[in-house]
Amino acid sequence: MRENPDYAARYGKWAMVIGGSYGLGEALARELARRGMNLVITARGQDKLDAAAARLRADFGVETKTIAADLSDPGILDVMLSGLGGTPVDFLIYNAALEHGGEFIVQDVERHLANIQVNCVAPTILVHHFARGMAERGRGGIVISSSLGGAQGLYAWASYGASKSYENLLGQALWYELKPKGVDATTFMIGSTYTPSFQRNQKLRQTPFAETRTPEGLPEGAQVPQDPEEAAANLFARLDGEWPPMVYANPRDEENANRMAALSLAERITLTSDAVRKSFEAAPGAKRGEPQLM
Ligand SMILES: NC(=O)c1ccc[n+]([C@@H]2O[C@H](COP(=O)([O-])OP(=O)(O)OC[C@H]3O[C@@H](n4cnc5c(N)ncnc54)[C@H](OP(=O)(O)O)[C@@H]3O)[C@@H](O)[C@H]2O)c1
């Protein structure tokens, strides 16, 4: 079996995963611990943070810190710095996201602004701060979680998709800007992944994935969401080598994206949006575009 590279030697001792207490974020933290890094994990809920940190210490023998913080807090940088108490951040993953969905003009504008705060404003502030420190030290790693929902305009996810598109381009630009300063950066392009948040959303719409990742009798062509552990392992299999500007969480998503690139933009938006619209319309008791989802 291939030995995991020593990220502590490559980047420094401490990694921080923002949104690292369960689901994909926990799986990403565990890949970093497997590679020898101590972990700072952040989320809103302290209980889940404590449980995930205990698993990291027991399974990998690493040191951990937890920071309970809400990314919608405009003072988020001060909260994080106070929680860190001087611990440097040598590797940063911005994983958490807000996913308020629903038709753009039907939803209150506050929901769109909340998406922008958590998915655009907070990552800008935090990545900017910690990337400067890494550049000064001449080494570091930065991963920004984006979404296939940000690859083109998408029904019911106008502001969520736009915010994930922002994160996509942020990671790609930093890949270019920070490389000469010794800092690796990339965008993590994620499709359907069976996290607790994903499952919660499926329950709201009562889709076939509400109870299980692998329901029987799926229509032909329907894809099963991947496991968070598989997505995280796919990311780090790429990052162990030379970093590309973007990494797909699943090779299947990369193939789909390449196929879609042959279509016109109007065809891509219509194809993907029609599928989402149908699943919203099928939500129990839903008026078109109105369910207060996510
Ligand atoms: N799952 C999918 O199918 C999918 C598809 C495409 C893209 N993505 C992207 O993948 C990333 C992770 O996805 P996921 O939603 O499935 O989540 P996840 O990684 O399973 O969990 C979300 C993490 O973020 C924390 N969090 C959520 N909202 C927060 C807030 N406002 N402030 C601070 N922490 C917060 C959660 O803890 P608390 O709840 O305790 O705060 C948890 O630790 C996101 O960037 C998402 O856009 C996911």
The ligand as an ORCA input file, in Angstrom:
! r2SCAN-3c Opt
* xyz 0 1
  N     -23.188     17.617     -0.257
  C     -23.312     17.878     -1.546
  O     -24.023     17.197     -2.283
  C     -22.564     19.041     -2.150
  C     -22.671     19.254     -3.545
  C     -21.961     20.305     -4.098
  C     -21.138     21.089     -3.302
  N     -21.068     20.856     -1.964
  C     -20.202     21.743     -1.171
  O     -19.452     20.954     -0.267
  C     -19.226     21.679      0.934
  C     -19.688     20.852      2.126
  O     -20.977     20.422      1.884
  P     -22.124     19.943      2.878
  O     -23.106     21.034      2.923
  O     -22.644     18.681      2.403
  O     -21.554     20.059      4.284
  P     -20.650     19.177      5.296
  O     -19.231     19.252      4.953
  O     -21.274     17.861      5.462
  O     -20.968     20.014      6.656
  C     -21.039     21.322      6.789
  C     -20.017     21.746      7.871
  O     -20.018     23.148      7.929
  C     -20.516     23.586      9.209
  N     -21.337     24.769      8.938
  C     -22.453     24.835      8.183
  N     -22.945     26.101      8.175
  C     -22.100     26.841      8.937
  C     -22.068     28.215      9.337
  N     -23.009     29.083      8.960
  N     -21.053     28.634     10.134
  C     -20.100     27.775     10.542
  N     -20.071     26.471     10.194
  C     -21.065     26.003      9.416
  C     -21.287     22.392      9.762
  O     -21.386     22.368     11.175
  P     -22.592     23.137     11.957
  O     -23.871     22.738     11.299
  O     -22.482     22.656     13.379
  O     -22.277     24.582     11.843
  C     -20.395     21.256      9.265
  O     -19.242     21.131     10.071
  C     -19.978     23.001      0.777
  O     -19.077     23.987      0.359
  C     -20.987     22.725     -0.317
  O     -21.321     23.890     -1.068
  C     -21.757     19.860     -1.368
*
